[in-house]
């Protein structure tokens, strides 16, 4: 019982800490990994997150690749993917996040390689519609099991 209460207490403290670390008090401009980013209090802040920086440093994307960034947030991964890929389609449910991503794409001179849309991808049919509406053709669809769920992974080419 005490062990469970201690665990719950630690989880609550961790959540509070993450909220304090990731949210700027007001909109701000910052540099992360040599790139400029506009950050907004209503959008996840990647600056202090090891996983965000690790992923950006280890993106396996080539100039022949097209990237779909779902849940783009501030556009942190979008910026790093757009540097390497031929094209990036970035989506987020939060209109403020979409505005941040658009600003960050412009700040880093990548506007001609990225489209940013407000989008909610809840089902494979919605993903397929979005891919096709964005002038792509699906060339492969594979279901992959992860630890928690089955993910549908798409390969698509720009028409």
Buried (B, 14 or more C-beta within 10 A) or exposed (E): EEEEEEEEEEEEEEEEEBEEEBBEEEBEEEEBBEBBBBBBEEBBBBBEBEEBBEBBEEBEBEEEBBBBBBBBBBBBBBBBBBBBBBBBBBBBBBEBBBBBBBBBBBBBEBEEBBBBBEBEBEEEEEBBEBBEEBEBEEEEBEEEEEEEEEEEEBEBEEE
